[in-house]
């Protein structure tokens, strides 16, 4: 019996374990999209910095933060 037979025996014993299931974070990312622009309804993750939301409001809509988002939106209020 050579090393090839040992490797095959090991594969046979471990065969019932099967391949591991892939874990995707896409569903959790979609559920985290809790901040929504009032003007264009674009969603952002709840951890998005307020600075990014201010930039969105001014660049996309030429409006202020308060016109596009709720005052409590944005993870960091800067």
PDB file with SEQRES, HELIX, SHEET and CRYST1 records, atoms N, CA, C and O in Angstrom:
SEQRES   1 A   78  UNK UNK UNK UNK UNK UNK UNK UNK UNK UNK UNK UNK UNK          
SEQRES   2 A   78  UNK UNK UNK UNK UNK UNK UNK UNK UNK UNK UNK UNK UNK          
SEQRES   3 A   78  UNK UNK UNK UNK UNK UNK UNK UNK UNK UNK UNK UNK UNK          
SEQRES   4 A   78  UNK UNK UNK UNK UNK UNK UNK UNK UNK UNK UNK UNK UNK          
SEQRES   5 A   78  UNK UNK UNK UNK UNK UNK UNK UNK UNK UNK UNK UNK UNK          
SEQRES   6 A   78  UNK UNK UNK UNK UNK UNK UNK UNK UNK UNK UNK UNK UNK          
HELIX    1 AA1 UNK A    3  UNK A   14  1                                  12    
HELIX    2 AA2 UNK A   15  UNK A   17  5                                   3    
HELIX    3 AA3 UNK A   26  UNK A   31  1                                   6    
HELIX    4 AA4 UNK A   50  UNK A   61  1                                  12    
HELIX    5 AA5 UNK A   65  UNK A   68  1                                   4    
SHEET    1 AA1 2 UNK A  35  UNK A  36  0                                        
SHEET    2 AA1 2 UNK A  43  UNK A  44 -1                                        
CRYST1    1.000    1.000    1.000  90.00  90.00  90.00 P 1           1          
ATOM      1  N   UNK A   1       0.841  -1.163   0.000  1.00  0.00           N  
ATOM      2  CA  UNK A   1       0.000   0.000   0.000  1.00  0.00           C  
ATOM      3  C   UNK A   1       0.894   1.236   0.000  1.00  0.00           C  
ATOM      4  O   UNK A   1       1.755   1.379   0.868  1.00  0.00           O  
ATOM      5  N   UNK A   2       0.697   2.119  -0.958  1.00  0.00           N  
ATOM      6  CA  UNK A   2       1.505   3.336  -1.036  1.00  0.00           C  
ATOM      7  C   UNK A   2       0.816   4.508  -0.352  1.00  0.00           C  
ATOM      8  O   UNK A   2      -0.237   4.363   0.270  1.00  0.00           O  
ATOM      9  N   UNK A   3       1.424   5.641  -0.481  1.00  0.00           N  
ATOM     10  CA  UNK A   3       0.863   6.845   0.127  1.00  0.00           C  
ATOM     11  C   UNK A   3      -0.451   7.262  -0.516  1.00  0.00           C  
ATOM     12  O   UNK A   3      -1.280   7.900   0.133  1.00  0.00           O  
ATOM     13  N   UNK A   4      -0.652   6.913  -1.773  1.00  0.00           N  
ATOM     14  CA  UNK A   4      -1.897   7.244  -2.464  1.00  0.00           C  
ATOM     15  C   UNK A   4      -3.089   6.571  -1.816  1.00  0.00           C  
ATOM     16  O   UNK A   4      -4.163   7.165  -1.730  1.00  0.00           O  
ATOM     17  N   UNK A   5      -2.916   5.346  -1.361  1.00  0.00           N  
ATOM     18  CA  UNK A   5      -4.010   4.630  -0.705  1.00  0.00           C  
ATOM     19  C   UNK A   5      -4.339   5.265   0.640  1.00  0.00           C  
ATOM     20  O   UNK A   5      -5.508   5.341   1.020  1.00  0.00           O  
ATOM     21  N   UNK A   6      -3.318   5.721   1.362  1.00  0.00           N  
ATOM     22  CA  UNK A   6      -3.557   6.376   2.647  1.00  0.00           C  
ATOM     23  C   UNK A   6      -4.348   7.672   2.450  1.00  0.00           C  
ATOM     24  O   UNK A   6      -5.266   7.982   3.210  1.00  0.00           O  
ATOM     25  N   UNK A   7      -3.970   8.415   1.417  1.00  0.00           N  
ATOM     26  CA  UNK A   7      -4.671   9.670   1.137  1.00  0.00           C  
ATOM     27  C   UNK A   7      -6.124   9.404   0.761  1.00  0.00           C  
ATOM     28  O   UNK A   7      -7.020  10.146   1.162  1.00  0.00           O  
ATOM     29  N   UNK A   8      -6.354   8.339  -0.013  1.00  0.00           N  
ATOM     30  CA  UNK A   8      -7.727   7.998  -0.404  1.00  0.00           C  
ATOM     31  C   UNK A   8      -8.545   7.577   0.818  1.00  0.00           C  
ATOM     32  O   UNK A   8      -9.714   7.943   0.935  1.00  0.00           O  
ATOM     33  N   UNK A   9      -7.939   6.814   1.725  1.00  0.00           N  
ATOM     34  CA  UNK A   9      -8.643   6.417   2.949  1.00  0.00           C  
ATOM     35  C   UNK A   9      -9.023   7.641   3.779  1.00  0.00           C  
ATOM     36  O   UNK A   9     -10.119   7.717   4.333  1.00  0.00           O  
ATOM     37  N   UNK A  10      -8.112   8.583   3.853  1.00  0.00           N  
ATOM     38  CA  UNK A  10      -8.390   9.798   4.612  1.00  0.00           C  
ATOM     39  C   UNK A  10      -9.528  10.584   3.970  1.00  0.00           C  
ATOM     40  O   UNK A  10     -10.388  11.105   4.679  1.00  0.00           O  
ATOM     41  N   UNK A  11      -9.549  10.678   2.643  1.00  0.00           N  
ATOM     42  CA  UNK A  11     -10.637  11.366   1.950  1.00  0.00           C  
ATOM     43  C   UNK A  11     -11.959  10.648   2.164  1.00  0.00           C  
ATOM     44  O   UNK A  11     -12.995  11.290   2.331  1.00  0.00           O  
ATOM     45  N   UNK A  12     -11.931   9.311   2.160  1.00  0.00           N  
ATOM     46  CA  UNK A  12     -13.155   8.522   2.370  1.00  0.00           C  
ATOM     47  C   UNK A  12     -13.719   8.749   3.775  1.00  0.00           C  
ATOM     48  O   UNK A  12     -14.932   8.873   3.944  1.00  0.00           O  
ATOM     49  N   UNK A  13     -12.850   8.804   4.775  1.00  0.00           N  
ATOM     50  CA  UNK A  13     -13.302   9.018   6.149  1.00  0.00           C  
ATOM     51  C   UNK A  13     -13.878  10.420   6.336  1.00  0.00           C  
ATOM     52  O   UNK A  13     -14.860  10.606   7.055  1.00  0.00           O  
ATOM     53  N   UNK A  14     -13.272  11.382   5.699  1.00  0.00           N  
ATOM     54  CA  UNK A  14     -13.706  12.768   5.836  1.00  0.00           C  
ATOM     55  C   UNK A  14     -14.812  13.119   4.845  1.00  0.00           C  
ATOM     56  O   UNK A  14     -15.326  14.238   4.875  1.00  0.00           O  
ATOM     57  N   UNK A  15     -15.182  12.208   3.986  1.00  0.00           N  
ATOM     58  CA  UNK A  15     -16.162  12.473   2.938  1.00  0.00           C  
ATOM     59  C   UNK A  15     -17.531  12.852   3.451  1.00  0.00           C  
ATOM     60  O   UNK A  15     -18.232  13.643   2.820  1.00  0.00           O  
ATOM     61  N   UNK A  16     -17.926  12.299   4.589  1.00  0.00           N  
ATOM     62  CA  UNK A  16     -19.259  12.584   5.093  1.00  0.00           C  
ATOM     63  C   UNK A  16     -19.355  13.995   5.676  1.00  0.00           C  
ATOM     64  O   UNK A  16     -20.462  14.485   5.903  1.00  0.00           O  
ATOM     65  N   UNK A  17     -18.243  14.647   5.918  1.00  0.00           N  
ATOM     66  CA  UNK A  17     -18.274  16.025   6.411  1.00  0.00           C  
ATOM     67  C   UNK A  17     -18.762  16.970   5.318  1.00  0.00           C  
ATOM     68  O   UNK A  17     -19.499  17.915   5.600  1.00  0.00           O  
ATOM     69  N   UNK A  18     -18.370  16.732   4.112  1.00  0.00           N  
ATOM     70  CA  UNK A  18     -18.809  17.540   2.984  1.00  0.00           C  
ATOM     71  C   UNK A  18     -18.155  18.911   2.964  1.00  0.00           C  
ATOM     72  O   UNK A  18     -17.444  19.294   3.893  1.00  0.00           O  
ATOM     73  N   UNK A  19     -18.408  19.637   1.891  1.00  0.00           N  
ATOM     74  CA  UNK A  19     -17.829  20.981   1.797  1.00  0.00           C  
ATOM     75  C   UNK A  19     -18.531  21.936   2.758  1.00  0.00           C  
ATOM     76  O   UNK A  19     -19.706  21.765   3.084  1.00  0.00           O  
ATOM     77  N   UNK A  20     -17.798  22.924   3.195  1.00  0.00           N  
ATOM     78  CA  UNK A  20     -18.357  23.906   4.108  1.00  0.00           C  
ATOM     79  C   UNK A  20     -19.279  24.846   3.343  1.00  0.00           C  
ATOM     80  O   UNK A  20     -19.053  25.146   2.171  1.00  0.00           O  
ATOM     81  N   UNK A  21     -20.315  25.301   4.024  1.00  0.00           N  
ATOM     82  CA  UNK A  21     -21.273  26.221   3.407  1.00  0.00           C  
ATOM     83  C   UNK A  21     -20.665  27.623   3.374  1.00  0.00           C  
ATOM     84  O   UNK A  21     -20.088  28.088   4.358  1.00  0.00           O  
ATOM     85  N   UNK A  22     -20.804  28.280   2.234  1.00  0.00           N  
ATOM     86  CA  UNK A  22     -20.268  29.628   2.102  1.00  0.00           C  
ATOM     87  C   UNK A  22     -21.113  30.590   2.934  1.00  0.00           C  
ATOM     88  O   UNK A  22     -22.341  30.507   2.947  1.00  0.00           O  
ATOM     89  N   UNK A  23     -20.444  31.490   3.616  1.00  0.00           N  
ATOM     90  CA  UNK A  23     -21.136  32.470   4.440  1.00  0.00           C  
ATOM     91  C   UNK A  23     -21.053  33.825   3.741  1.00  0.00           C  
ATOM     92  O   UNK A  23     -19.966  34.332   3.465  1.00  0.00           O  
ATOM     93  N   UNK A  24     -22.201  34.388   3.468  1.00  0.00           N  
ATOM     94  CA  UNK A  24     -22.261  35.667   2.792  1.00  0.00           C  
ATOM     95  C   UNK A  24     -22.790  36.733   3.739  1.00  0.00           C  
ATOM     96  O   UNK A  24     -23.649  36.458   4.577  1.00  0.00           O  
ATOM     97  N   UNK A  25     -22.284  37.932   3.606  1.00  0.00           N  
ATOM     98  CA  UNK A  25     -22.699  39.028   4.456  1.00  0.00           C  
ATOM     99  C   UNK A  25     -23.690  39.940   3.728  1.00  0.00           C  
ATOM    100  O   UNK A  25     -24.062  40.989   4.252  1.00  0.00           O  
ATOM    101  N   UNK A  26     -24.114  39.550   2.536  1.00  0.00           N  
ATOM    102  CA  UNK A  26     -24.983  40.404   1.748  1.00  0.00           C  
ATOM    103  C   UNK A  26     -26.323  40.672   2.430  1.00  0.00           C  
ATOM    104  O   UNK A  26     -26.813  41.801   2.404  1.00  0.00           O  
ATOM    105  N   UNK A  27     -26.918  39.649   3.039  1.00  0.00           N  
ATOM    106  CA  UNK A  27     -28.214  39.829   3.685  1.00  0.00           C  
ATOM    107  C   UNK A  27     -28.112  40.774   4.868  1.00  0.00           C  
ATOM    108  O   UNK A  27     -28.993  41.610   5.070  1.00  0.00           O  
ATOM    109  N   UNK A  28     -27.055  40.655   5.647  1.00  0.00           N  
ATOM    110  CA  UNK A  28     -26.906  41.541   6.799  1.00  0.00           C  
ATOM    111  C   UNK A  28     -26.598  42.972   6.354  1.00  0.00           C  
ATOM    112  O   UNK A  28     -26.990  43.925   7.028  1.00  0.00           O  
ATOM    113  N   UNK A  29     -25.900  43.130   5.228  1.00  0.00           N  
ATOM    114  CA  UNK A  29     -25.634  44.472   4.708  1.00  0.00           C  
ATOM    115  C   UNK A  29     -26.918  45.138   4.241  1.00  0.00           C  
ATOM    116  O   UNK A  29     -27.113  46.334   4.456  1.00  0.00           O  
ATOM    117  N   UNK A  30     -27.790  44.374   3.605  1.00  0.00           N  
ATOM    118  CA  UNK A  30     -29.057  44.926   3.133  1.00  0.00           C  
ATOM    119  C   UNK A  30     -29.922  45.347   4.314  1.00  0.00           C  
ATOM    120  O   UNK A  30     -30.569  46.393   4.263  1.00  0.00           O  
ATOM    121  N   UNK A  31     -29.943  44.553   5.366  1.00  0.00           N  
ATOM    122  CA  UNK A  31     -30.758  44.901   6.525  1.00  0.00           C  
ATOM    123  C   UNK A  31     -30.191  46.099   7.284  1.00  0.00           C  
ATOM    124  O   UNK A  31     -30.918  46.751   8.033  1.00  0.00           O  
ATOM    125  N   UNK A  32     -28.915  46.395   7.104  1.00  0.00           N  
ATOM    126  CA  UNK A  32     -28.293  47.528   7.792  1.00  0.00           C  
ATOM    127  C   UNK A  32     -28.533  48.845   7.063  1.00  0.00           C  
ATOM    128  O   UNK A  32     -28.161  49.901   7.575  1.00  0.00           O  
ATOM    129  N   UNK A  33     -29.141  48.810   5.886  1.00  0.00           N  
ATOM    130  CA  UNK A  33     -29.430  50.015   5.114  1.00  0.00           C  
ATOM    131  C   UNK A  33     -30.633  50.727   5.719  1.00  0.00           C  
ATOM    132  O   UNK A  33     -31.741  50.629   5.192  1.00  0.00           O  
ATOM    133  N   UNK A  34     -30.426  51.435   6.809  1.00  0.00           N  
ATOM    134  CA  UNK A  34     -31.543  52.013   7.535  1.00  0.00           C  
ATOM    135  C   UNK A  34     -31.672  53.529   7.392  1.00  0.00           C  
ATOM    136  O   UNK A  34     -32.678  54.096   7.818  1.00  0.00           O  
ATOM    137  N   UNK A  35     -30.684  54.193   6.809  1.00  0.00           N  
ATOM    138  CA  UNK A  35     -30.749  55.638   6.614  1.00  0.00           C  
ATOM    139  C   UNK A  35     -31.156  55.889   5.172  1.00  0.00           C  
ATOM    140  O   UNK A  35     -30.529  55.380   4.243  1.00  0.00           O  
ATOM    141  N   UNK A  36     -32.219  56.687   4.989  1.00  0.00           N  
ATOM    142  CA  UNK A  36     -32.746  56.904   3.640  1.00  0.00           C  
ATOM    143  C   UNK A  36     -32.863  58.395   3.352  1.00  0.00           C  
ATOM    144  O   UNK A  36     -33.340  59.168   4.182  1.00  0.00           O  
ATOM    145  N   UNK A  37     -32.424  58.778   2.171  1.00  0.00           N  
ATOM    146  CA  UNK A  37     -32.543  60.161   1.721  1.00  0.00           C  
ATOM    147  C   UNK A  37     -34.012  60.440   1.412  1.00  0.00           C  
ATOM    148  O   UNK A  37     -34.662  59.654   0.723  1.00  0.00           O  
ATOM    149  N   UNK A  38     -34.536  61.559   1.921  1.00  0.00           N  
ATOM    150  CA  UNK A  38     -35.940  61.908   1.694  1.00  0.00           C  
ATOM    151  C   UNK A  38     -36.200  62.324   0.257  1.00  0.00           C  
ATOM    152  O   UNK A  38     -37.330  62.220  -0.221  1.00  0.00           O  
ATOM    153  N   UNK A  39     -35.170  62.793  -0.440  1.00  0.00           N  
ATOM    154  CA  UNK A  39     -35.340  63.309  -1.796  1.00  0.00           C  
ATOM    155  C   UNK A  39     -35.275  62.206  -2.848  1.00  0.00           C  
ATOM    156  O   UNK A  39     -36.182  62.079  -3.671  1.00  0.00           O  
ATOM    157  N   UNK A  40     -34.212  61.409  -2.828  1.00  0.00           N  
ATOM    158  CA  UNK A  40     -34.022  60.398  -3.873  1.00  0.00           C  
ATOM    159  C   UNK A  40     -34.223  58.974  -3.370  1.00  0.00           C  
ATOM    160  O   UNK A  40     -34.150  58.025  -4.150  1.00  0.00           O  
ATOM    161  N   UNK A  41     -34.477  58.816  -2.070  1.00  0.00           N  
ATOM    162  CA  UNK A  41     -34.720  57.519  -1.441  1.00  0.00           C  
ATOM    163  C   UNK A  41     -33.540  56.561  -1.535  1.00  0.00           C  
ATOM    164  O   UNK A  41     -33.719  55.349  -1.424  1.00  0.00           O  
ATOM    165  N   UNK A  42     -32.332  57.093  -1.738  1.00  0.00           N  
ATOM    166  CA  UNK A  42     -31.138  56.264  -1.700  1.00  0.00           C  
ATOM    167  C   UNK A  42     -30.883  55.865  -0.254  1.00  0.00           C  
ATOM    168  O   UNK A  42     -31.017  56.681   0.657  1.00  0.00           O  
ATOM    169  N   UNK A  43     -30.512  54.597  -0.049  1.00  0.00           N  
ATOM    170  CA  UNK A  43     -30.291  54.111   1.306  1.00  0.00           C  
ATOM    171  C   UNK A  43     -28.803  54.079   1.636  1.00  0.00           C  
ATOM    172  O   UNK A  43     -27.954  53.911   0.760  1.00  0.00           O  
ATOM    173  N   UNK A  44     -28.514  54.243   2.913  1.00  0.00           N  
ATOM    174  CA  UNK A  44     -27.151  54.202   3.429  1.00  0.00           C  
ATOM    175  C   UNK A  44     -27.148  53.310   4.661  1.00  0.00           C  
ATOM    176  O   UNK A  44     -28.178  53.143   5.314  1.00  0.00           O  
ATOM    177  N   UNK A  45     -25.995  52.738   4.977  1.00  0.00           N  
ATOM    178  CA  UNK A  45     -25.893  51.928   6.183  1.00  0.00           C  
ATOM    179  C   UNK A  45     -25.996  52.817   7.403  1.00  0.00           C  
ATOM    180  O   UNK A  45     -25.640  53.994   7.366  1.00  0.00           O  
ATOM    181  N   UNK A  46     -26.488  52.240   8.483  1.00  0.00           N  
ATOM    182  CA  UNK A  46     -26.686  53.011   9.708  1.00  0.00           C  
ATOM    183  C   UNK A  46     -25.373  53.498  10.308  1.00  0.00           C  
ATOM    184  O   UNK A  46     -25.378  54.405  11.140  1.00  0.00           O  
ATOM    185  N   UNK A  47     -24.253  52.914   9.902  1.00  0.00           N  
ATOM    186  CA  UNK A  47     -22.948  53.318  10.421  1.00  0.00           C  
ATOM    187  C   UNK A  47     -22.286  54.398   9.566  1.00  0.00           C  
ATOM    188  O   UNK A  47     -21.137  54.765   9.815  1.00  0.00           O  
ATOM    189  N   UNK A  48     -22.991  54.905   8.571  1.00  0.00           N  
ATOM    190  CA  UNK A  48     -22.442  55.925   7.690  1.00  0.00           C  
ATOM    191  C   UNK A  48     -22.190  57.211   8.469  1.00  0.00           C  
ATOM    192  O   UNK A  48     -23.032  57.648   9.255  1.00  0.00           O  
ATOM    193  N   UNK A  49     -21.037  57.807   8.247  1.00  0.00           N  
ATOM    194  CA  UNK A  49     -20.689  59.044   8.936  1.00  0.00           C  
ATOM    195  C   UNK A  49     -21.575  60.181   8.440  1.00  0.00           C  
ATOM    196  O   UNK A  49     -21.952  60.234   7.270  1.00  0.00           O  
ATOM    197  N   UNK A  50     -21.890  61.069   9.343  1.00  0.00           N  
ATOM    198  CA  UNK A  50     -22.756  62.199   9.004  1.00  0.00           C  
ATOM    199  C   UNK A  50     -22.114  63.061   7.913  1.00  0.00           C  
ATOM    200  O   UNK A  50     -22.818  63.652   7.094  1.00  0.00           O  
ATOM    201  N   UNK A  51     -20.795  63.131   7.902  1.00  0.00           N  
ATOM    202  CA  UNK A  51     -20.086  63.911   6.884  1.00  0.00           C  
ATOM    203  C   UNK A  51     -20.434  63.416   5.484  1.00  0.00           C  
ATOM    204  O   UNK A  51     -20.638  64.221   4.575  1.00  0.00           O  
ATOM    205  N   UNK A  52     -20.504  62.113   5.306  1.00  0.00           N  
ATOM    206  CA  UNK A  52     -20.852  61.546   4.010  1.00  0.00           C  
ATOM    207  C   UNK A  52     -22.290  61.892   3.623  1.00  0.00           C  
ATOM    208  O   UNK A  52     -22.576  62.145   2.453  1.00  0.00           O  
ATOM    209  N   UNK A  53     -23.184  61.903   4.596  1.00  0.00           N  
ATOM    210  CA  UNK A  53     -24.581  62.244   4.318  1.00  0.00           C  
ATOM    211  C   UNK A  53     -24.719  63.720   3.955  1.00  0.00           C  
ATOM    212  O   UNK A  53     -25.522  64.078   3.092  1.00  0.00           O  
ATOM    213  N   UNK A  54     -23.938  64.576   4.611  1.00  0.00           N  
ATOM    214  CA  UNK A  54     -23.944  66.003   4.290  1.00  0.00           C  
ATOM    215  C   UNK A  54     -23.446  66.208   2.864  1.00  0.00           C  
ATOM    216  O   UNK A  54     -24.009  67.005   2.113  1.00  0.00           O  
ATOM    217  N   UNK A  55     -22.390  65.489   2.493  1.00  0.00           N  
ATOM    218  CA  UNK A  55     -21.860  65.589   1.128  1.00  0.00           C  
ATOM    219  C   UNK A  55     -22.885  65.122   0.106  1.00  0.00           C  
ATOM    220  O   UNK A  55     -23.018  65.730  -0.956  1.00  0.00           O  
ATOM    221  N   UNK A  56     -23.612  64.051   0.410  1.00  0.00           N  
ATOM    222  CA  UNK A  56     -24.649  63.560  -0.493  1.00  0.00           C  
ATOM    223  C   UNK A  56     -25.710  64.631  -0.702  1.00  0.00           C  
ATOM    224  O   UNK A  56     -26.099  64.914  -1.835  1.00  0.00           O  
ATOM    225  N   UNK A  57     -26.175  65.222   0.386  1.00  0.00           N  
ATOM    226  CA  UNK A  57     -27.236  66.232   0.288  1.00  0.00           C  
ATOM    227  C   UNK A  57     -26.781  67.445  -0.518  1.00  0.00           C  
ATOM    228  O   UNK A  57     -27.541  67.963  -1.336  1.00  0.00           O  
ATOM    229  N   UNK A  58     -25.561  67.899  -0.298  1.00  0.00           N  
ATOM    230  CA  UNK A  58     -25.101  69.098  -0.999  1.00  0.00           C  
ATOM    231  C   UNK A  58     -24.704  68.823  -2.445  1.00  0.00           C  
ATOM    232  O   UNK A  58     -24.974  69.641  -3.325  1.00  0.00           O  
ATOM    233  N   UNK A  59     -24.070  67.689  -2.700  1.00  0.00           N  
ATOM    234  CA  UNK A  59     -23.603  67.404  -4.059  1.00  0.00           C  
ATOM    235  C   UNK A  59     -24.717  66.909  -4.976  1.00  0.00           C  
ATOM    236  O   UNK A  59     -24.789  67.329  -6.132  1.00  0.00           O  
ATOM    237  N   UNK A  60     -25.571  66.043  -4.496  1.00  0.00           N  
ATOM    238  CA  UNK A  60     -26.602  65.458  -5.351  1.00  0.00           C  
ATOM    239  C   UNK A  60     -27.831  66.355  -5.486  1.00  0.00           C  
ATOM    240  O   UNK A  60     -28.449  66.414  -6.550  1.00  0.00           O  
ATOM    241  N   UNK A  61     -28.188  67.063  -4.390  1.00  0.00           N  
ATOM    242  CA  UNK A  61     -29.460  67.776  -4.389  1.00  0.00           C  
ATOM    243  C   UNK A  61     -29.330  69.270  -4.139  1.00  0.00           C  
ATOM    244  O   UNK A  61     -30.331  69.984  -4.210  1.00  0.00           O  
ATOM    245  N   UNK A  62     -28.144  69.764  -3.850  1.00  0.00           N  
ATOM    246  CA  UNK A  62     -27.928  71.172  -3.502  1.00  0.00           C  
ATOM    247  C   UNK A  62     -28.838  71.592  -2.351  1.00  0.00           C  
ATOM    248  O   UNK A  62     -29.413  72.680  -2.363  1.00  0.00           O  
ATOM    249  N   UNK A  63     -28.956  70.716  -1.365  1.00  0.00           N  
ATOM    250  CA  UNK A  63     -29.783  70.966  -0.192  1.00  0.00           C  
ATOM    251  C   UNK A  63     -28.941  70.793   1.063  1.00  0.00           C  
ATOM    252  O   UNK A  63     -27.790  70.362   0.997  1.00  0.00           O  
ATOM    253  N   UNK A  64     -29.523  71.132   2.200  1.00  0.00           N  
ATOM    254  CA  UNK A  64     -28.838  70.936   3.472  1.00  0.00           C  
ATOM    255  C   UNK A  64     -29.110  69.529   3.982  1.00  0.00           C  
ATOM    256  O   UNK A  64     -29.964  68.812   3.461  1.00  0.00           O  
ATOM    257  N   UNK A  65     -28.363  69.153   5.012  1.00  0.00           N  
ATOM    258  CA  UNK A  65     -28.525  67.834   5.619  1.00  0.00           C  
ATOM    259  C   UNK A  65     -29.949  67.643   6.130  1.00  0.00           C  
ATOM    260  O   UNK A  65     -30.545  66.584   5.931  1.00  0.00           O  
ATOM    261  N   UNK A  66     -30.494  68.661   6.786  1.00  0.00           N  
ATOM    262  CA  UNK A  66     -31.824  68.563   7.390  1.00  0.00           C  
ATOM    263  C   UNK A  66     -32.920  68.400   6.343  1.00  0.00           C  
ATOM    264  O   UNK A  66     -33.964  67.813   6.628  1.00  0.00           O  
ATOM    265  N   UNK A  67     -32.689  68.922   5.115  1.00  0.00           N  
ATOM    266  CA  UNK A  67     -33.685  68.775   4.051  1.00  0.00           C  
ATOM    267  C   UNK A  67     -33.762  67.337   3.546  1.00  0.00           C  
ATOM    268  O   UNK A  67     -34.819  66.898   3.093  1.00  0.00           O  
ATOM    269  N   UNK A  68     -32.654  66.600   3.621  1.00  0.00           N  
ATOM    270  CA  UNK A  68     -32.599  65.256   3.045  1.00  0.00           C  
ATOM    271  C   UNK A  68     -32.669  64.125   4.073  1.00  0.00           C  
ATOM    272  O   UNK A  68     -33.085  63.018   3.733  1.00  0.00           O  
ATOM    273  N   UNK A  69     -32.273  64.378   5.312  1.00  0.00           N  
ATOM    274  CA  UNK A  69     -32.187  63.310   6.303  1.00  0.00           C  
ATOM    275  C   UNK A  69     -32.808  63.743   7.625  1.00  0.00           C  
ATOM    276  O   UNK A  69     -33.005  64.933   7.870  1.00  0.00           O  
ATOM    277  N   UNK A  70     -33.112  62.771   8.467  1.00  0.00           N  
ATOM    278  CA  UNK A  70     -33.595  63.051   9.813  1.00  0.00           C  
ATOM    279  C   UNK A  70     -32.418  63.534  10.670  1.00  0.00           C  
ATOM    280  O   UNK A  70     -31.278  63.137  10.428  1.00  0.00           O  
ATOM    281  N   UNK A  71     -32.678  64.373  11.652  1.00  0.00           N  
ATOM    282  CA  UNK A  71     -31.575  64.921  12.467  1.00  0.00           C  
ATOM    283  C   UNK A  71     -30.756  63.860  13.202  1.00  0.00           C  
ATOM    284  O   UNK A  71     -29.570  64.075  13.453  1.00  0.00           O  
ATOM    285  N   UNK A  72     -31.357  62.724  13.553  1.00  0.00           N  
ATOM    286  CA  UNK A  72     -30.615  61.702  14.297  1.00  0.00           C  
ATOM    287  C   UNK A  72     -29.839  60.742  13.383  1.00  0.00           C  
ATOM    288  O   UNK A  72     -29.180  59.830  13.883  1.00  0.00           O  
ATOM    289  N   UNK A  73     -29.902  60.926  12.065  1.00  0.00           N  
ATOM    290  CA  UNK A  73     -29.201  60.034  11.138  1.00  0.00           C  
ATOM    291  C   UNK A  73     -27.705  60.338  11.139  1.00  0.00           C  
ATOM    292  O   UNK A  73     -27.281  61.462  11.409  1.00  0.00           O  
ATOM    293  N   UNK A  74     -26.923  59.316  10.833  1.00  0.00           N  
ATOM    294  CA  UNK A  74     -25.476  59.466  10.758  1.00  0.00           C  
ATOM    295  C   UNK A  74     -24.812  59.010  12.035  1.00  0.00           C  
ATOM    296  O   UNK A  74     -25.228  59.388  13.131  1.00  0.00           O  
ATOM    297  N   UNK A  75     -23.789  58.206  11.898  1.00  0.00           N  
ATOM    298  CA  UNK A  75     -23.116  57.625  13.062  1.00  0.00           C  
ATOM    299  C   UNK A  75     -22.301  58.669  13.819  1.00  0.00           C  
ATOM    300  O   UNK A  75     -22.317  58.700  15.050  1.00  0.00           O  
ATOM    301  N   UNK A  76     -21.604  59.507  13.099  1.00  0.00           N  
ATOM    302  CA  UNK A  76     -20.762  60.509  13.732  1.00  0.00           C  
ATOM    303  C   UNK A  76     -21.324  61.882  13.374  1.00  0.00           C  
ATOM    304  O   UNK A  76     -21.430  62.216  12.193  1.00  0.00           O  
ATOM    305  N   UNK A  77     -21.676  62.662  14.354  1.00  0.00           N  
ATOM    306  CA  UNK A  77     -22.296  63.972  14.111  1.00  0.00           C  
ATOM    307  C   UNK A  77     -21.210  65.048  14.095  1.00  0.00           C  
ATOM    308  O   UNK A  77     -20.968  65.723  15.095  1.00  0.00           O  
ATOM    309  N   UNK A  78     -20.563  65.191  12.936  1.00  0.00           N  
ATOM    310  CA  UNK A  78     -19.512  66.209  12.758  1.00  0.00           C  
ATOM    311  C   UNK A  78     -19.868  67.140  11.636  1.00  0.00           C  
ATOM    312  O   UNK A  78     -19.109  68.061  11.335  1.00  0.00           O  
TER     313      UNK A  78                                                      
END                                                                             
